[in-house]
Amino acid sequence: GIDPNNVSISIENDTLCIKGESEKKSEVDEKNYYRKEIRRGSFYRSIPLPTKVNGDNAKAIADGGVLKITIPKSPEVKPKTIKIENKK
């Protein structure tokens, strides 16, 4: 029930941060009374990711009220071996 334009997604230090705001207005104008309600709320989630990620290639898709975030893993850094030269 939240407009995707009111949601902010960021990745900082391998932590996914999602924050947003929602606002719902309802108005009733009957014969004997008038009622106006405004409900506002905000949320913030910080999710540590289990591995190094490539935030530059992350994608977010809102489909039917469901937010799907895809973040590719960074390639593993392989240890570099250094060959010892023997001088005689």
Protein Blocks (a to p, Z undefined) as FASTA:
>chain_A
ZZfklpccddeehiacdddddddddddddfkbccddddddddddddddfbdcdfklgccd
deehiacdddddddddddddddddddZZ
